[in-house]
């Protein structure tokens, strides 16, 4: 990426997934990817896996960077911002994947003139099948948002949004994988109760979920159209649909996403 250097503050699972995507796609070469990681085990793992230089403190690393990507746990970020603010310069693009850390919090620490992009990724990024939502602050340029889109497109799909939408995004996709895991598991357990081996039922359920998701994303048809296409009046799918339509599952799923989004909103304050 035009010989720019990206510095990861934190080299945990999500940061490693992004590094892997950037290096395997040759968006960056290993000489232009560096990291700061205080945990010796995580630091060694990142260095060994990716052949990148990993620093134990941020001073020298940040001075080398054009892009600084904050990938630490959210509760660490306030203290981190205080530590790094004197090393951040006006030419750098700041990216944060820390949930609940608003632009206002970052700007108050680093300066309101800093170019900042927030990202809400999710864990399937570990398999380069993630979903990331990105938004920029007032000082960031459209080109900055394009840069971040390029980076996160290497670990899955990307959408642009406004910061006001981040809490809802958290409810739908940020925390969403856990909800789908629950549904996949419950369908597998239903198969087990009907006599299938659990592992067989789990494979059937998970692969069916994967295929159904790809049908939604790649055919251009709406979920309602796809339901109609697979449902024969009076057939087996119609019988299952009847149970779903007569249940309160819609309300349960709404409450699940709503409560998650509300928790995200509380954490942001």
Secondary structure as UniProt FT lines:
FT   TURN            2..3
FT   STRAND          6..9
FT   HELIX           13..24
FT   TURN            25..26
FT   HELIX           30..32
FT   STRAND          33..36
FT   HELIX           40..50
FT   STRAND          53..55
FT   HELIX           58..63
FT   STRAND          67..70
FT   HELIX           74..84
FT   TURN            85..87
FT   TURN            90..91
FT   STRAND          93..96
FT   TURN            99..100
FT   HELIX           103..110
FT   TURN            112..113
FT   STRAND          115..120
FT   HELIX           123..127
FT   STRAND          130..136
FT   TURN            138..139
FT   HELIX           142..152
FT   HELIX           153..155
FT   STRAND          156..160
FT   HELIX           163..165
FT   HELIX           166..169
FT   HELIX           170..174
FT   HELIX           176..193
FT   TURN            194..195
FT   HELIX           198..219
FT   HELIX           223..230
FT   TURN            233..234
FT   HELIX           236..246
FT   HELIX           249..268
//
